[in-house]
Amino acid sequence: MPGARTTSGLVTYLDEVPVGWCAVAPRAAYRGLVRVFTVPWKGREEDRTDASVWALTCLFVRAGHRRQGVSGELARAAVEHARKQGARALEAPRTRAGPDPSPVYVVLGGP
């Protein structure tokens, strides 16, 4: 978006070709995520609109570039981006199927 001051995601390139993307922004920016009344909020008492908690909601790697570490690099870049923007924590969906639907947190304290 021309002239935009913020972004809701990061893109990674290989030789000027976009090969991956992830959505990362303050959790409160995702209205649907904040207003859901069941998962992921079941049993949680925290402030859903806390601007210091960010969320990584989507991560996509283009076919032909998967299983080469692109998603891991995007996740690390998302953590660093959120940290630089003042986030104290980043939450993301679990990466493996299982009975626990709660998000995974990364605490971003320190340099």
C-alpha positions as CSV (number, residue, x, y, z in Angstrom):
1,M,0.0,0.0,0.0
2,P,1.7,3.2,-1.1
3,G,2.4,5.5,1.8
4,A,1.5,2.9,4.5
5,R,3.2,3.4,7.8
6,T,2.4,0.0,9.2
7,T,2.3,-3.5,7.8
8,S,0.5,-6.6,8.8
9,G,3.0,-9.0,7.4
10,L,6.5,-9.9,6.2
11,V,7.6,-11.2,2.8
12,T,10.8,-13.1,2.2
13,Y,12.5,-13.2,-1.2
14,L,15.0,-15.5,-3.0
15,D,16.7,-13.8,-5.9
16,E,14.0,-11.1,-6.0
17,V,11.2,-13.7,-6.2
18,P,8.8,-13.7,-3.2
19,V,8.9,-17.2,-1.7
20,G,7.1,-16.8,1.7
21,W,4.8,-14.5,3.7
22,C,3.6,-14.3,7.3
23,A,0.9,-12.2,8.9
24,V,2.1,-10.6,12.2
25,A,0.6,-7.6,14.0
26,P,-0.7,-6.6,17.4
27,R,-3.3,-9.2,18.4
28,A,-5.9,-6.4,18.8
29,A,-5.6,-5.7,15.1
30,Y,-7.2,-9.0,14.3
31,R,-10.8,-8.2,15.3
32,G,-12.0,-11.8,14.7
33,L,-9.4,-13.2,16.9
34,V,-10.2,-10.9,19.7
35,R,-13.9,-11.4,19.6
36,V,-14.0,-15.2,19.4
37,F,-15.6,-16.5,22.6
38,T,-14.4,-20.1,22.6
39,V,-11.0,-21.3,21.4
40,P,-8.5,-19.7,21.9
41,W,-10.0,-17.8,24.8
42,K,-11.5,-20.7,26.8
43,G,-10.1,-20.6,30.3
44,R,-8.0,-17.4,29.7
45,E,-8.6,-14.3,31.8
46,E,-6.2,-11.9,30.1
47,D,-7.0,-8.6,28.3
48,R,-7.7,-9.6,24.7
49,T,-6.9,-6.1,23.5
50,D,-3.5,-5.8,25.1
51,A,-1.5,-3.9,22.4
52,S,1.8,-5.3,23.7
53,V,0.8,-8.9,22.7
54,W,1.3,-9.6,19.0
55,A,0.0,-12.5,17.0
56,L,1.5,-14.5,14.1
57,T,-1.7,-15.7,12.5
58,C,-0.6,-17.1,9.1
59,L,2.5,-18.3,7.5
60,F,2.8,-19.4,3.9
61,V,5.7,-20.8,1.8
62,R,5.4,-21.1,-1.9
63,A,5.5,-24.6,-3.4
64,G,9.0,-25.5,-4.5
65,H,10.5,-23.6,-1.5
66,R,9.1,-25.7,1.3
67,R,11.2,-27.9,3.6
68,Q,14.2,-25.5,3.1
69,G,13.9,-23.5,6.3
70,V,11.9,-20.6,4.9
71,S,9.1,-20.9,7.5
72,G,11.6,-21.0,10.3
73,E,13.3,-17.9,9.0
74,L,9.9,-16.1,8.6
75,A,9.0,-17.0,12.2
76,R,12.3,-15.7,13.5
77,A,11.8,-12.5,11.5
78,A,8.3,-12.1,12.9
79,V,9.6,-12.4,16.4
80,E,12.3,-9.8,15.7
81,H,9.8,-7.4,13.9
82,A,7.3,-7.6,16.8
83,R,10.2,-7.0,19.3
84,K,11.4,-3.9,17.4
85,Q,7.8,-2.6,17.4
86,G,7.6,-2.9,21.2
87,A,5.8,-6.2,21.7
88,R,6.3,-8.0,25.0
89,A,5.0,-11.3,23.7
90,L,4.0,-13.0,20.5
91,E,1.4,-15.7,20.2
92,A,1.0,-18.2,17.3
93,P,-1.1,-21.3,16.7
94,R,0.4,-24.6,17.5
95,T,2.3,-26.2,14.7
96,R,1.3,-29.8,15.4
97,A,-2.2,-31.3,15.7
98,G,-3.2,-32.2,19.2
99,P,-5.9,-32.0,21.8
100,D,-4.7,-28.6,23.2
101,P,-5.9,-25.8,20.9
102,S,-4.3,-23.0,23.0
103,P,-1.8,-20.7,21.3
104,V,2.0,-20.9,21.9
105,Y,3.6,-17.8,23.4
106,V,7.1,-16.4,22.9
107,V,8.0,-13.8,25.5
108,L,10.1,-11.0,23.9
109,G,11.8,-9.4,26.9
110,G,15.4,-8.4,26.7
111,P,17.6,-7.0,23.9
